[in-house]
Amino acid sequence: MERDTVTAMRILAAALLSVPALASAQPYVSAHRGGAAYAPENTMMAFRNAARLHVDDFETDSWLSADGALVLIHDQDLSRTTNCKGPVTAKTWAELRECDAGWWFTPGQGVTHPDPALPHPARGRGARIPSAKELFAFAASFQGDYRPTVTIEIKDKLAAVREAEALVPLIQNSDIKNRIIVQSFSRVGIDRVKQLDPSIRTLYLVDEPGTLRPALIEAVHGGHDFIAPDAGMAGFDAAYVQVAHDAGRKVVPWTIDTQADVQRMVGYGVDGIISNFPACLLKLEGRLTTARLMPEELGEPDAPLCRR
């Protein structure tokens, strides 16, 4: 163990010496699950709305269905966000398409938390569980000045390699390979992506206490392009961001929803911010061009700009 630690520290030291420091402009805006405060999370309704707001990146989550389709949903169990029950992995793509993915959405919640007492304006509005291929095609339809990226997470830690092996060909056959980032808490999953295609950008998600520095070393060792800590982790500050930049890694914390936290992350010099309320950062950067934050079909009242 001691030898491994010394080796890892040497890897990081070499990276610090050989890679020029990254200069951060204003952070890019990543809509967490498509902007889950404004539209049903991980649905095409949310991604279309995020595009209308002109976010820079669509962040999403993926699982494999029973028949091998890569579908976009955060939880393995369907019940938190849809009117269906049971694991995603036990249902076919056709069965999953029957679920109403807007069933429990409530404006301004951020991540959906089912509450029968709250309003649910997206029920029956056609929000379905989409496929990764569907989102890639949507992002590829933007070929002008606005060219959003997609950050897609490998969720199934127990089948991370299998999911990576299903995802890489989809990326390679898309029209936006250079605009797709694969992220995961599973280093095994993103390592497999890099093994299959080193040109695909990868992002290492971090949330375990005490793992900030070791995770950065692992990101450097694995050739991963981004590191994304939980913004509330002890030790995550401007100094950490600078160390990561000196090692040639971009830093994209999650999930940043209040105005105060957005401003704090900007002050740290991060490269991007993942948010359920993406318009909060767009407004701060002077890039918000609409007063309406939710899709028009969801009616009134509108969602708040930032978490209150």
C-alpha positions in Angstrom: 0.0 0.0 0.0 2.8 2.4 0.9 4.6 1.7 -2.4 1.4 2.3 -4.3 0.9 5.7 -2.5 4.5 6.8 -3.3 4.0 5.7 -7.0 0.8 7.7 -7.2 2.4 10.8 -5.7 5.2 10.6 -8.2 2.6 10.4 -11.0 0.9 13.5 -9.7 4.2 15.3 -9.3 5.2 14.5 -12.8 1.9 15.7 -14.1 2.3 19.0 -12.2 5.7 19.5 -13.8 4.8 18.5 -17.4 1.3 20.1 -17.9 0.7 23.8 -18.2 -1.8 25.2 -15.7 -5.3 25.6 -17.1 -6.8 29.0 -17.3 -10.5 29.2 -16.3 -12.7 31.6 -18.2 -16.3 31.8 -17.0 -17.5 28.3 -16.0 -19.6 26.3 -18.5 -23.2 25.6 -17.4 -24.2 21.9 -17.1 -27.9 21.2 -16.7 -28.1 18.4 -14.1 -30.5 15.8 -15.5 -31.5 18.4 -18.1 -32.2 21.0 -15.4 -34.4 19.1 -13.0 -35.8 22.1 -11.2 -37.4 23.3 -14.5 -38.7 20.1 -16.2 -39.0 16.4 -15.5 -35.5 15.1 -15.0 -33.7 13.1 -17.7 -36.5 13.6 -20.3 -36.4 15.1 -23.7 -38.8 17.8 -22.4 -36.0 18.8 -20.0 -33.2 18.7 -22.6 -35.3 20.7 -25.1 -35.9 23.2 -22.3 -32.2 23.3 -21.5 -31.4 24.0 -25.1 -34.0 26.8 -25.1 -32.1 28.3 -22.2 -28.8 27.8 -24.1 -27.0 25.8 -21.4 -23.6 24.5 -22.5 -24.0 20.9 -21.5 -26.8 18.3 -21.0 -25.9 16.2 -18.0 -27.6 12.8 -17.8 -27.6 9.3 -16.3 -27.8 5.9 -18.1 -28.8 2.3 -17.4 -29.1 -0.7 -19.6 -32.6 -2.1 -20.1 -33.3 -5.8 -20.1 -32.9 -6.0 -23.8 -29.7 -3.9 -23.9 -30.9 -0.4 -24.7 -29.0 2.4 -23.1 -31.7 4.5 -21.4 -31.6 7.8 -19.5 -32.8 7.7 -15.9 -31.1 8.3 -12.6 -32.4 5.6 -10.3 -32.4 1.9 -11.0 -35.9 1.8 -9.6 -38.6 3.5 -11.6 -40.9 4.6 -8.8 -39.3 7.9 -7.7 -39.8 9.7 -11.1 -42.4 7.7 -13.0 -45.7 5.9 -12.6 -44.1 2.6 -13.1 -42.4 0.3 -10.5 -39.5 -2.1 -10.5 -35.9 -2.0 -11.7 -35.0 -0.4 -15.1 -32.8 -3.4 -15.8 -35.7 -5.8 -15.6 -37.8 -4.1 -18.3 -37.5 -3.9 -22.0 -37.1 -0.7 -23.9 -40.7 -1.0 -25.1 -41.9 -1.4 -21.6 -39.9 1.5 -20.3 -41.4 3.8 -23.0 -44.8 3.3 -21.6 -43.8 4.9 -18.3 -44.8 8.6 -17.6 -41.4 10.1 -16.7 -43.0 13.4 -15.6 -45.4 11.8 -13.1 -43.8 13.1 -9.9 -42.2 16.3 -11.2 -42.8 19.4 -9.1 -41.4 22.8 -10.3 -38.5 24.1 -8.3 -37.8 21.0 -6.3 -34.5 20.3 -8.0 -34.2 16.6 -7.9 -37.7 15.0 -7.8 -39.0 13.9 -4.4 -42.5 12.4 -4.8 -45.1 14.2 -2.7 -48.8 13.6 -3.6 -49.7 16.9 -1.9 -47.7 19.0 -4.4 -48.6 20.0 -8.0 -47.5 17.7 -10.8 -48.0 19.7 -14.0 -46.1 17.3 -16.3 -48.4 14.3 -15.8 -49.8 13.2 -19.1 -47.7 15.6 -21.1 -45.7 13.0 -23.0 -42.5 12.9 -20.9 -41.0 9.5 -21.5 -37.7 7.8 -20.6 -35.5 8.5 -23.6 -32.5 6.6 -25.0 -28.9 7.8 -25.1 -29.1 7.6 -28.9 -32.1 9.9 -28.9 -30.3 12.6 -26.8 -27.1 12.3 -28.9 -29.2 12.9 -32.1 -30.9 15.9 -30.4 -27.6 17.4 -29.4 -26.2 16.8 -32.9 -29.0 18.8 -34.5 -27.3 21.9 -33.2 -24.5 22.7 -35.7 -24.4 26.5 -35.6 -22.9 28.8 -33.0 -24.8 26.9 -30.3 -23.3 23.4 -30.0 -24.1 21.9 -26.6 -22.2 19.0 -25.2 -23.6 15.9 -23.4 -22.2 14.4 -20.2 -23.5 10.9 -19.7 -23.0 8.9 -16.5 -22.5 5.2 -16.2 -24.7 4.4 -13.3 -24.6 0.7 -12.8 -21.4 0.1 -10.7 -22.0 -3.7 -10.8 -22.1 -3.7 -14.6 -19.9 -0.7 -15.3 -17.7 -2.4 -17.8 -20.7 -3.9 -19.7 -22.3 -0.4 -19.8 -19.1 1.2 -21.0 -18.9 -1.4 -23.8 -22.4 -0.6 -24.9 -21.9 3.2 -24.6 -18.6 3.6 -26.5 -20.0 2.3 -29.9 -23.0 4.6 -29.6 -20.6 7.6 -29.1 -18.4 6.5 -31.9 -21.4 6.2 -34.3 -22.9 9.5 -33.2 -22.2 12.7 -35.1 -20.9 14.4 -31.9 -18.2 12.1 -30.6 -16.1 15.2 -29.7 -19.0 16.7 -27.8 -19.7 13.8 -25.5 -18.2 13.2 -22.0 -18.6 10.0 -20.1 -18.7 10.3 -16.3 -18.9 7.8 -13.4 -18.2 7.2 -9.8 -16.9 3.8 -11.0 -13.3 4.2 -12.0 -13.5 0.8 -13.6 -16.2 2.1 -16.0 -14.4 5.2 -17.2 -11.1 3.3 -17.4 -12.8 0.8 -19.7 -14.0 3.7 -21.9 -10.5 5.0 -22.2 -9.2 1.5 -23.0 -11.8 1.2 -25.8 -11.3 4.7 -27.2 -8.7 7.1 -25.6 -10.1 10.0 -27.5 -13.4 10.0 -25.6 -13.3 12.5 -22.8 -14.0 11.1 -19.3 -14.9 12.6 -16.0 -14.3 11.1 -12.6 -17.1 11.8 -10.0 -16.0 12.0 -6.4 -18.2 12.0 -3.2 -16.5 9.8 -0.6 -15.0 11.7 2.4 -11.3 11.9 2.4 -10.9 10.9 -1.3 -10.3 14.3 -2.9 -6.6 14.1 -3.4 -6.4 10.3 -4.0 -9.1 10.7 -6.7 -7.1 13.4 -8.4 -4.1 11.1 -8.5 -6.3 8.4 -9.9 -7.7 10.8 -12.6 -4.2 11.7 -13.7 -3.1 8.0 -13.6 -6.1 7.0 -15.7 -5.8 9.8 -18.2 -9.3 11.2 -17.3 -9.9 14.7 -18.4 -12.2 16.1 -15.6 -12.6 15.6 -11.9 -16.0 16.4 -10.4 -16.2 16.5 -6.6 -19.3 17.0 -4.5 -19.1 20.7 -3.8 -19.7 20.1 -0.1 -16.7 17.8 0.4 -14.2 18.9 3.1 -11.1 20.2 1.4 -12.7 21.3 -1.8 -11.7 24.9 -2.3 -9.8 27.2 -4.6 -6.4 25.7 -3.7 -7.7 22.2 -4.7 -9.0 23.6 -8.0 -5.5 25.1 -8.6 -3.8 21.8 -7.9 -6.1 20.0 -10.3 -5.5 22.7 -13.0 -1.7 22.4 -12.5 -2.2 18.7 -13.1 -4.0 19.4 -16.4 -7.5 18.4 -15.1 -10.6 20.4 -15.3 -12.9 20.7 -12.3 -16.7 20.5 -12.5 -18.3 20.4 -9.0 -21.9 19.2 -8.4 -24.7 20.0 -7.6 -24.7 23.8 -7.2 -28.2 25.3 -6.8 -28.1 28.4 -4.7 -26.9 31.8 -5.8 -24.4 31.9 -2.9 -22.9 28.5 -3.8 -22.8 29.4 -7.5 -20.8 32.6 -6.7 -18.5 30.6 -4.4 -17.7 28.1 -7.1 -17.0 30.9 -9.6 -14.7 32.4 -7.0 -12.8 29.0 -6.8 -12.1 29.2 -10.5 -13.9 26.0 -11.5 -14.3 25.1 -15.2 -18.0 24.2 -15.1 -20.9 24.0 -12.7 -23.5 21.2 -12.6 -26.8 22.5 -11.5 -30.5 21.6 -11.2 -31.1 25.4 -11.6 -28.8 26.1 -14.6 -30.3 29.5 -15.2 -28.9 30.6 -11.9 -25.4 30.6 -13.4 -26.5 31.8 -16.8 -28.0 34.9 -15.1 -24.8 35.5 -13.1 -22.8 35.3 -16.4 -25.2 37.7 -18.2 -26.2 34.9 -20.6 -29.9 34.4 -19.6 -32.1 35.7 -22.5 -35.5 34.6 -21.4 -37.7 35.2 -18.3 -39.5 31.9 -18.7 -37.5 29.0 -17.1 -40.0 26.1 -17.5 -41.4 24.7 -20.7 -44.5 26.7 -21.7 -46.7 23.6 -21.7 -46.3 23.2 -18.0 -48.1 26.4 -17.3 -47.9 28.6 -14.2 -46.3 29.3 -11.8 -42.8 29.3 -13.2 -39.9 27.7 -11.3 -37.5 29.9 -9.3 -34.2 31.0 -10.9 -32.1 29.5 -8.1 -32.8 27.3 -5.1 -34.3 29.3 -2.3 
